[in-house]
Every structure is written in C-alpha cells, then in structure tokens.
Amino acid sequence: MEVTGTIKKIDETKTFGNNGFRKREMVITTNDQYPQFLMIEFIQDKCDLLNNYNVGDQVKISINLRGREWINPEGEAKYFNSIQGWRIENLQAQPDAGTPQAEAMESFAPAAETSENEPDDLPF
C-alpha cells in the first residue's frame, strides 16, 4: 500500500531493550478531501530513510499494516494496529537530466526497431 501527504512531524530515532531495537515515528497529513493525520513508524535500518526529509515535504510512503493481539492479566484479548513504512519518496524532487537516476532511466529506452532484412532469431 502507499500513502501520500505532507510531513507534519519527524521524531528522533529511539532505541529499546538490550537488543538495540530502533524505531522512528513520523506524522503525515494526507491530501484527501478530509485530511487525516497518520503516524507511520520506521523500524531498524529503515529509520535512516527519514534522515533526508523535513517537515513540509510532500512524500509518497510505501507501508504495511501490522496488527497484534495481547492478552491482559485478566485474560482479556486486546488488539493493536500500526502502520510501518518501508520506503519513502519525495514528490517535489523531479530527476534532472544528467543525474544518476535520470541516466539510469535512459538506459531503459526501447530498442530500435529491426528492419525486415534482418533475420528474426526468436524460436517462435
């Protein structure tokens, strides 16, 4: 899934437990008719993806919805949901000619058409 919007807030990376679990949260405001404020978490190595982004940037984020069950001490089941980001893309930055990304895209240009005189080496 993907969600687009404007970055409202980016928190610092937090580390939890003895294993060094890392989590970084951000809030975006969607561009819908009725804007929503979505808290999206990035975990472990994905925390570093947010280093080059600032409040106010227009972004597209690839997300996964996560859910889990917790049984409280009274034996009652509680359910929690989270939105985890795994890729983020700046919508304001368009690749210019000469940038590595633009050059990479040019390498995928369609091949020139073959003339009727050239043999067709495909078996079908």
N, C-alpha and C positions, 0 to 999 in steps of 0.2 A: 504494500500500500504506500501511497505517497500523500503528503500534505504540504500545502504551500501557504506562506504567510510572511509576516514581518516579525523579526526578532524583537521581543519586548524585554527579555532579561536573559542573561547568561551567568550562571553561578560558577564558582571556582570548583576545581576537582576535589572531591573528598575521598579519603581512604578509610576503609573499615576493616576491623578484625586483624588477626595475626597473619592472614594470607595476603594482605595488601589489596583487597578488593577495591577497585576505583569506580566512582560514579560521578557524573557531572550532569546537572539538570539545566534545562533552558525552557523558556516560555515563548511561544509564538502566538501572534494574533492572526487568525485566518482572514482571508479576503472574501468571505461569504457575505450574503445579504445581511445575515445576523452573525457578526464576527464572534468567534469562540476563542478563548484563551486556553491553549493546550500546553501542558507541562510534558516535555519529552526528555527522557533520560538517555544518556550515552554511557556505556559501561566499558570497563577495562581499556583496551587500546583505542577504542572509539572515542574516548574523552578528548583525545588530542585533535580530533577533527574540528572541534569548535575554536581552536586557537586563532584561526584567521578570520573569524566573524565578529561583528559588532552589533550592538543594539541599533535597530533601524534598518538592517539589511533585509532585502527581500530574498527568501530562500525556498527551496523545494527539498523536503526531507523524506527519505525512504524509511518507513517504520515497520515494526512488528508489534502486534497487540499481544500482551502477555497476561495471563491470569493464573492465580494460585489459590489454593484452599488452605486455611489454617483452622485447626481445632482448638478452641479456647479451653481454659482449665475446667469449665463447666461441661465440656463435651459438645459444645455448640459449634457448628461449622460456619466460618466466616470466609468471604471471598474478596479478593483484591485484584484490581486490574492495573496495568501500567502500559505506557507507550514507550517502546525502545527504538531509538534512532540508530541507523547503521550506515547511512550515507547522507551527506548534505551538499547542496549545490547552490551557489549564488546566482540568482536570477538576473541581477543587474549587470554582471560581467559577461560581455559577449566576446568570444575569442577574436582577436585581430589577426589579420594576415601576417605571417611571419612568426607567430607564437608556436610553441611546440604542439599545442592542441590543434591549431588550425592546420599545421603541416601534416599532422597525423591523419586528419580527416581528408586532406588532399590525396594522400596515398591510397585512399579507398575509392578513387574516381572510377567510373565504369571503364571497362576495357574498350579499345577501339573496335569497331565492327570489322569483321573479316569480309573480304571480297569473295565473290563466287568462284574465283580461280584458285583460292587456297583450299587445300584438302581439309575435310572435316574428320578429325581423328577420334571423335567420340563413337563408342561402340553401339549407340542406339539412335 
